Amino acid sequence: MPTEQECSSRELIAWIEEEVGESLRVKQAFLQECAEPLAAICAALAERLERGGKLLLFGNGGSAADAQHIAAEFVGRYRCERAAIPAMALTVNSSTVTAVANDYGYDEVFARQVAAFGTKHDTAIGISTSGNSPSVLRGISVAREREMFTIGFTGGGDGPLRGAVDLCLAVPSATTSRIQECHILAGHIVSGYCERVLTEKAAQLANVTAGIEVGKRGTACVTVEEILERIVEPGKDRPAPAYAGAARGRNMRKHECRTTTVD
């Protein structure tokens, strides 16, 4: 007869298998239903970053953590050694958040910061698994007033965030944890794409066609030093930018970041 501990272990393993299985099913549905809108988000954000805009992200709870995580991928790096990309999560300054919440009400905590930092060249990503968060909706509203490009990350419900943004990524699930798992996956895809696009553009402007360096985190990419060494002299003809049209049709392998080792 199996012991009580063995039975408990089997139940735990069964529950783990159930959780992982559900996550895989949602991700498969996410791939089928969200690949096109995610591609549109990637292309639109990369274009605005190429033009000198920045990215503002915001959400509550787990979505606040996702906003901070995604911003860190841009400011630090995802896989490539490259220049920092301007992105900021509007959830990290506790003095600002609590002051605005105290003086104006919590619904204004993101809107007030969007009004302070956002310009018409920038992009705002509002994250709400339900699509109903008043503070996120208010932040998006002010972003639109400032003529920013707006993106929503939400779930399978019919919350108003879907209709409030220029582009929306709606994960086909009603389970918060599964939605959040797909949101961070989408954040990795978006940051990885933008990183590649901006690295490619910098390389083209500098007329860099060869020479890569393996980064500290085991990735290989064109480095800032390599670009500066080959910078085109003032007055000389420079290559045309690599972005042409929303679809871009980029060869993603030309300056691809290749994983070599993991620390």
C-alpha positions in Angstrom: 0.0 0.0 0.0 1.3 3.5 -0.8 2.1 5.7 2.2 0.3 8.9 3.0 3.4 10.8 1.9 3.5 9.0 -1.5 -0.2 9.7 -2.1 0.4 13.4 -1.2 3.3 13.5 -3.6 1.3 11.9 -6.4 -1.5 14.5 -5.9 1.0 17.3 -6.0 2.6 16.0 -9.2 -0.9 15.6 -10.7 -1.7 19.2 -9.8 1.6 20.4 -11.3 0.8 18.6 -14.5 -2.6 20.1 -14.6 -1.3 23.7 -14.1 1.4 23.3 -16.7 -1.0 21.7 -19.1 -3.4 24.6 -18.7 -0.6 27.0 -19.3 0.4 25.3 -22.4 -3.2 25.2 -23.7 -3.5 29.0 -23.2 -0.2 29.7 -24.8 -1.2 27.6 -27.9 -4.4 29.6 -28.1 -2.4 32.8 -27.6 -0.2 31.8 -30.5 -3.1 31.2 -32.8 -5.1 34.3 -31.9 -2.6 36.9 -30.9 0.4 36.5 -33.3 -0.9 39.1 -35.7 -1.8 41.8 -33.2 1.5 41.1 -31.4 3.4 41.6 -34.6 1.6 44.9 -35.2 2.5 46.0 -31.7 6.2 45.1 -32.3 6.4 47.0 -35.5 4.5 50.1 -34.3 6.6 50.4 -31.1 9.9 49.8 -32.9 9.1 52.5 -35.4 8.3 55.1 -32.7 11.5 54.2 -30.7 13.5 54.6 -33.9 12.1 58.1 -34.2 13.3 59.0 -30.7 10.2 58.3 -28.7 10.1 56.6 -25.3 7.9 53.9 -23.7 5.7 54.4 -20.6 4.2 51.3 -19.0 1.7 51.0 -16.1 -0.6 48.5 -14.3 -1.6 47.4 -10.9 -0.5 44.4 -8.8 1.0 41.7 -10.9 0.6 44.0 -13.9 2.7 46.6 -12.1 5.4 44.0 -11.8 5.1 43.2 -15.5 5.4 46.8 -16.4 8.6 47.1 -14.4 10.0 43.9 -15.8 9.3 44.9 -19.4 10.8 48.4 -18.8 13.9 46.8 -17.4 14.4 44.7 -20.6 14.5 47.9 -22.6 16.6 50.0 -20.3 19.1 47.2 -19.5 19.1 44.6 -22.2 17.1 41.6 -23.4 19.8 39.6 -25.2 22.1 42.1 -27.0 24.8 44.4 -25.9 23.5 47.8 -27.2 22.6 51.3 -26.1 19.9 51.8 -23.5 16.3 52.1 -24.9 14.2 54.7 -23.0 11.4 53.0 -21.1 9.9 53.6 -17.7 7.3 52.0 -15.5 5.0 54.5 -13.7 4.7 52.3 -10.7 8.1 52.6 -9.1 8.2 56.1 -7.5 6.3 55.4 -4.3 6.4 59.1 -3.3 4.7 60.1 -6.5 2.2 57.3 -6.5 1.1 57.9 -2.9 1.1 61.7 -3.2 -1.1 61.6 -6.3 -3.3 59.0 -4.8 -3.7 61.0 -1.6 -4.2 64.4 -3.3 -6.2 63.5 -6.5 -7.4 59.9 -5.9 -5.9 56.6 -7.0 -7.5 56.7 -10.4 -5.0 59.5 -11.3 -1.8 57.8 -10.3 -0.8 57.0 -13.9 -2.6 59.8 -15.6 -0.7 62.4 -13.7 2.6 60.9 -14.6 1.7 60.4 -18.3 0.8 64.1 -18.3 4.2 64.9 -16.8 6.4 62.7 -19.0 4.5 61.8 -22.1 4.8 63.5 -25.5 3.2 62.9 -28.9 6.3 60.9 -29.9 5.9 58.4 -27.1 4.1 55.1 -26.6 2.0 54.1 -23.6 1.3 50.4 -22.6 -1.5 50.0 -20.1 -1.7 46.5 -18.6 -5.0 45.2 -17.0 -5.9 41.5 -17.0 -9.6 42.4 -16.7 -9.5 45.5 -19.0 -11.5 47.3 -16.3 -8.9 49.1 -14.2 -9.9 52.7 -13.7 -6.4 53.9 -13.1 -5.1 52.2 -16.3 -8.0 53.5 -18.4 -7.4 57.0 -17.1 -3.7 56.8 -17.9 -4.6 55.6 -21.4 -7.1 58.5 -21.8 -4.5 61.1 -20.9 -2.0 59.4 -23.3 -4.5 59.8 -26.1 -5.1 63.4 -25.2 -1.3 63.9 -25.5 -1.4 62.2 -29.0 0.7 59.3 -27.7 0.4 55.9 -29.4 -1.5 53.6 -27.0 -1.3 49.8 -26.5 -3.3 47.6 -24.2 -2.4 44.3 -22.6 -5.5 42.5 -21.3 -7.3 39.2 -21.1 -10.3 37.5 -22.8 -13.0 39.6 -21.2 -14.8 42.6 -22.8 -13.4 45.3 -20.6 -13.2 48.8 -22.0 -9.4 48.8 -22.4 -9.9 46.9 -25.7 -11.6 49.8 -27.3 -9.6 52.6 -25.6 -6.2 51.9 -27.3 -4.7 51.9 -30.8 -3.6 48.3 -30.6 -4.7 45.7 -28.0 -3.3 42.3 -27.1 -6.1 40.3 -25.6 -5.0 36.9 -24.2 -7.7 34.3 -24.8 -8.2 33.4 -21.1 -10.3 34.4 -18.1 -7.7 33.2 -15.6 -5.5 36.0 -14.2 -2.4 33.9 -13.8 -2.6 32.5 -17.3 -3.1 36.0 -18.7 -0.1 37.3 -16.8 2.1 34.5 -18.1 1.2 35.5 -21.7 1.7 39.2 -20.9 5.3 38.7 -19.8 5.9 36.4 -22.8 4.6 39.2 -25.1 6.8 41.7 -23.2 9.9 39.5 -24.0 8.9 39.2 -27.6 8.3 43.0 -28.0 11.5 44.0 -26.2 13.5 41.4 -28.2 12.2 42.6 -31.5 12.7 46.3 -30.7 16.3 45.5 -29.5 17.1 43.7 -32.8 15.6 46.5 -34.9 17.4 49.3 -33.2 20.7 47.4 -33.2 20.3 46.8 -36.9 19.6 50.4 -37.5 22.6 51.6 -35.5 24.8 49.1 -37.4 23.5 50.4 -40.8 24.0 54.0 -39.9 27.5 53.2 -38.8 28.1 51.0 -41.9 29.0 48.1 -39.8 28.9 44.8 -41.7 31.1 42.6 -39.6 32.5 42.3 -36.1 30.6 41.0 -33.1 31.4 40.5 -29.5 30.1 38.0 -27.0 28.3 39.7 -24.1 28.5 39.0 -20.5 25.2 37.1 -20.5 26.3 34.8 -23.3 25.0 36.7 -26.3 26.6 38.0 -29.4 25.7 41.3 -31.0 27.2 44.4 -32.6 28.7 46.5 -29.8 28.6 50.2 -29.2 32.4 50.4 -29.5 32.2 48.6 -32.9 29.7 51.1 -34.1 31.7 54.1 -33.0 34.8 52.8 -34.6 33.0 52.6 -38.0 30.9 55.7 -37.7 30.3 57.4 -41.0 32.2 60.7 -41.4 30.1 63.8 -41.4 29.1 64.8 -44.9 29.3 61.4 -46.4 26.3 59.5 -47.7 24.7 57.3 -45.1 22.7 54.2 -45.8 19.0 54.5 -45.8 17.2 53.5 -42.6 16.1 49.9 -42.5 12.5 50.7 -41.7 10.1 51.0 -44.6 6.4 50.4 -43.9 4.7 48.9 -40.9 5.3 45.3 -42.0 9.0 46.0 -42.5 9.9 42.7 -44.1 13.1 42.6 -42.1 15.6 39.8 -42.3 15.8 39.1 -38.6 18.9 37.0 -39.1 21.2 39.7 -40.5 22.1 41.0 -37.1 20.6 38.3 -35.0 21.5 37.9 -31.4 22.7 34.4 -30.9 22.8 32.7 -27.5 26.1 31.0 -27.0 26.4 30.4 -23.2 24.4 31.0 -20.1 25.9 32.2 -16.8 
